[in-house]
Amino acid sequence: MAEQRNDRLACPECDRLRDQLAAALNLGDQSEAVDYRVLLRRHPRHDDTPVTSERKHS
């Protein structure tokens, strides 16, 4: 059974994609960031969930 995290079901694939999205944003690679946003939106369990970034400011 999937665990609950912040009112969403925990999904290892989504976690991985969010981490890669954050890394792309931190590097300033907007093209790659768009790719990860698309992959997150296409993920079958999260079609209606807006994508948020975990951008870390330095």
Legacy VTK file of the C-alpha trace (Angstrom):
# vtk DataFile Version 3.0
C-alpha trace
ASCII
DATASET POLYDATA
POINTS 58 float
0.000 0.000 0.000
1.316 3.469 -0.882
2.102 5.813 1.961
0.456 9.223 2.284
2.695 12.302 2.001
1.374 15.891 1.963
-2.113 14.842 0.838
-0.629 12.971 -2.132
0.260 9.345 -2.574
3.993 8.776 -2.384
5.364 7.677 -5.732
9.065 6.838 -6.206
8.938 7.717 -9.913
7.420 11.132 -9.212
9.976 11.740 -6.468
12.776 10.924 -8.924
11.315 13.192 -11.608
10.834 16.053 -9.111
14.463 15.693 -8.001
15.634 15.839 -11.611
13.386 18.840 -12.271
14.878 20.654 -9.277
18.410 19.816 -10.426
17.704 21.149 -13.924
16.271 24.375 -12.486
19.264 24.797 -10.187
21.561 24.502 -13.212
19.437 26.964 -15.158
18.613 24.353 -17.806
15.094 25.438 -18.707
14.847 23.011 -21.634
15.527 19.998 -19.427
13.201 21.377 -16.744
10.372 21.523 -19.293
11.070 17.899 -20.225
10.683 16.816 -16.586
7.495 18.854 -16.162
6.035 17.069 -19.184
7.053 13.661 -17.808
5.481 14.512 -14.447
2.236 15.610 -16.086
2.109 12.470 -18.217
2.632 10.229 -15.206
-0.628 8.235 -14.957
-1.267 8.728 -11.233
-0.891 12.513 -11.285
-2.575 13.813 -14.420
-4.542 16.529 -12.560
-1.849 17.580 -10.085
0.030 20.808 -10.833
3.787 20.441 -10.985
5.743 22.400 -8.404
9.479 22.852 -8.378
11.789 22.347 -5.445
14.247 25.002 -6.632
16.999 25.693 -4.151
18.349 29.209 -4.091
22.065 29.691 -3.667
LINES 1 59
58 0 1 2 3 4 5 6 7 8 9 10 11 12 13 14 15 16 17 18 19 20 21 22 23 24 25 26 27 28 29 30 31 32 33 34 35 36 37 38 39 40 41 42 43 44 45 46 47 48 49 50 51 52 53 54 55 56 57
